[in-house]
Amino acid sequence: MRLISLVTNSGVTTLKVDDISGYCINEEAQGMLKKNTYVTDIHMISGTIFTSHMSEAQLHAFEDVMHERRKAKEDE
C-alpha cells in the first residue's frame, strides 16, 4: 500500500494512492517576482475531493507518484 502526504485545505493529509481516481491542475500566476503555484484538486474513488496548493517541485513529485501507479497497473 502506497501512501502520499501533502498539505490540503483540510490540513496535512495522507492519502492511499490506489484510492485516487483522478486529479485536475490549475496554474495560478503569482506575479513577476514569485513562482507560480498549482491548485490541484485530487478526486478520490469515494467521491471526496481534496484541494492542494503546490509548488512546481511538489507538483512534479505528485505526478511522478501518480504515473508510477498507472504504470504498475498497466503491468499487472
SVG drawing of the C-alpha trace seen along z (x, -y; Angstrom):
<svg xmlns="http://www.w3.org/2000/svg" viewBox="-19 -41 30 50">
<polyline fill="none" stroke="black" stroke-width="0.4" points="0.0,0.0 1.5,-3.3 0.7,-6.5 1.3,-10.1 1.2,-13.0 0.5,-16.6 -0.9,-19.8 -4.5,-20.3 -7.2,-22.9 -8.1,-20.4 -4.5,-20.3 -1.7,-17.7 -3.5,-14.8 -2.2,-11.3 -3.9,-9.5 -3.8,-6.0 -2.5,-6.3 -4.7,-3.5 -7.8,-5.4 -7.1,-8.4 -9.3,-8.3 -8.0,-11.5 -6.7,-15.0 -7.1,-18.4 -4.4,-21.1 -4.8,-24.8 -1.8,-27.1 -2.1,-30.3 0.2,-33.2 1.8,-34.9 3.2,-37.9 6.7,-38.6 8.7,-38.1 7.1,-35.0 6.9,-31.5 3.5,-30.3 1.6,-27.8 -0.6,-25.0 -4.0,-24.4 -4.6,-20.6 -8.0,-19.0 -7.5,-15.4 -10.5,-13.2 -10.9,-10.0 -12.9,-6.9 -15.2,-7.7 -16.2,-11.0 -14.2,-13.1 -12.2,-15.9 -9.1,-17.4 -7.6,-20.7 -3.8,-21.3 -1.7,-24.3 1.6,-23.0 4.9,-24.5 6.2,-23.3 8.5,-20.8 5.7,-19.4 3.5,-19.0 6.2,-17.1 6.7,-14.8 3.0,-14.2 2.7,-13.5 5.7,-11.1 3.8,-9.1 0.6,-9.0 2.4,-8.0 4.2,-5.2 0.8,-3.9 -0.6,-4.0 2.4,-2.1 2.2,0.5 -1.5,1.1 -0.7,1.4 2.0,4.0 -0.5,6.2"/>
</svg>
